[in-house]
Amino acid sequence: MLTTFVPQNDLKDGKRADPGYWHPGYDRIFDTCRRPLRPLGDFITFLTYGPIVTGAAPTPQKQGVTLLNQGQLARTGVDATGATLVEPGSPWDLARARPQPGDILLALSGVASVAKNRVTIFLGDYPAVVGSFVDIIRVSGIDPLYVLAYLKTEYAWAQIHHIINGVGTPNISFPEIRDLRIAVLTDAEQQAVRMQYLDSVHAEHLAALAARRQGRAALAAKRFATAWARFEGIIHTVEAAIWY
């Protein structure tokens, strides 16, 4: 698989200058899909990023809205440990940038973020807002937990790796997100992914967060590792359904 990030630069005539973009492996991996492919944009009903506030940092509050930056996008769910709380209605708390349960959160730039496929889902019951380098992706007509698992597959990662661009800092734009091709499984298969995630991955993720709050660091680390191992199993199942 194509897992090494190569910076991608555009020439003025619109042709890609970097040889990695033209690697034939991209076309081959696209051709191996044995399920219907549709643009992710067919299912996106809302797409935004967090507020851009220049010249100042938020004043941390004892109570307020949880600010979710890229560091809070953990592999198995949102980890708001240590996140800054901002004042409701402040410049950092835009109504449009508040995620709803089921929203996919994607790091939009950075070698350690989008280039590392940093994406998760918000399932919290607390007020939160995303930072300026995090996208909210809201979908309909397809299960968001299946979309999340799909975005973790090698098939989806090959596409993201193919298109991330920028000089110095890789990034992914709204049109590029909408153009990502997603393999559409049956409703029953998507629901199976959903239930497996909620029953095993999410449950273990919540248990890990609880252990951390109790000061049981070793147990928390073990539970986070278990949650990721279970998620990897789901991802491999999705990959097998798509192109094995």
Secondary structure as UniProt FT lines:
FT   TURN            12..13
FT   HELIX           19..22
FT   HELIX           24..31
FT   STRAND          37..39
FT   HELIX           40..42
FT   STRAND          44..49
FT   STRAND          65..68
FT   HELIX           70..72
FT   STRAND          73..74
FT   TURN            75..76
FT   STRAND          77..78
FT   TURN            81..82
FT   STRAND          85..86
FT   TURN            88..89
FT   TURN            91..92
FT   HELIX           95..97
FT   TURN            101..102
FT   STRAND          103..107
FT   TURN            111..113
FT   HELIX           114..116
FT   STRAND          119..122
FT   STRAND          128..130
FT   TURN            132..133
FT   STRAND          134..139
FT   HELIX           144..151
FT   HELIX           154..163
FT   HELIX           174..179
FT   STRAND          181..183
FT   HELIX           187..196
FT   HELIX           197..202
FT   HELIX           203..213
FT   TURN            214..215
FT   HELIX           217..243
//
